[in-house]
Amino acid sequence: MSAREEIDPSARYGSELQTHCSDIEMGGGQVMACLEAHEAELGEGCKSAIAQTTAE
């Protein structure tokens, strides 16, 4: 993961973050929990990024 992706989750999760989780505050795993809650609605790139993040 690049430094930019670590600082700016939108670099890693793209528009799905804005579409499904724009009202979620960063930190404490809240963004990841939101994305996982919307997993069925996410694109393959975002799903792949989540899988990679949870494996790290």
C-alpha positions as CSV (number, residue, x, y, z in Angstrom):
1,M,0.0,0.0,0.0
2,S,1.3,3.4,-0.9
3,A,1.6,6.3,1.6
4,R,-1.2,8.1,-0.3
5,E,-3.5,5.1,0.0
6,E,-2.8,4.9,3.7
7,I,-3.6,8.6,4.2
8,D,-6.4,8.9,1.7
9,P,-8.7,5.8,1.6
10,S,-10.5,7.2,-1.5
11,A,-7.2,6.5,-3.4
12,R,-7.7,2.8,-2.6
13,Y,-11.5,2.4,-2.6
14,G,-12.5,4.9,-5.3
15,S,-16.0,6.2,-5.8
16,E,-17.6,3.5,-3.6
17,L,-16.3,5.3,-0.5
18,Q,-18.1,8.5,-1.6
19,T,-21.2,6.7,-2.7
20,H,-21.8,4.4,0.3
21,C,-19.8,5.8,3.2
22,S,-19.4,9.6,2.8
23,D,-21.0,10.3,6.2
24,I,-18.6,8.0,8.0
25,E,-15.7,9.5,10.0
26,M,-12.2,8.2,9.3
27,G,-10.6,6.2,12.1
28,G,-11.4,3.3,14.3
29,G,-12.2,0.9,11.4
30,Q,-15.5,2.7,10.7
31,V,-14.8,3.2,7.0
32,M,-13.8,-0.5,6.5
33,A,-16.9,-1.6,8.4
34,C,-19.1,0.6,6.2
35,L,-17.5,-0.8,3.0
36,E,-17.9,-4.3,4.2
37,A,-21.6,-3.7,5.0
38,H,-22.0,-2.6,1.4
39,E,-19.9,-5.4,-0.1
40,A,-22.6,-6.7,-2.4
41,E,-22.9,-3.2,-4.0
42,L,-19.1,-2.7,-4.5
43,G,-17.1,-3.1,-7.7
44,E,-14.5,-5.7,-8.1
45,G,-11.6,-3.3,-7.6
46,C,-12.9,-2.1,-4.3
47,K,-13.6,-5.7,-3.2
48,S,-10.1,-6.6,-4.1
49,A,-8.7,-3.7,-2.2
50,I,-10.7,-4.7,0.9
51,A,-9.5,-8.3,0.7
52,Q,-5.9,-7.0,0.4
53,T,-6.3,-4.6,3.3
54,T,-7.8,-7.3,5.6
55,A,-5.0,-9.6,4.7
56,E,-2.3,-7.1,5.7
